[in-house]
């Protein structure tokens, strides 16, 4: 856990508190690929299309 914290805090803009929050709330971090992790967090764009209907990408 300390190595993960050290790695996260080495990223510019990620401080001590953010690193501990990421470790606590995202145990998949480091074990999961980036696309499923983005979907889990809610930042991956998904299209809402059905047939000829073109929905927004959210």
ABEGO torsion letter per residue (X at the ends): XAAAAAAAAABBGBBAAAAAAAAAABAABGABBAAAAAAAAGABBBBBBBEABBBBBX
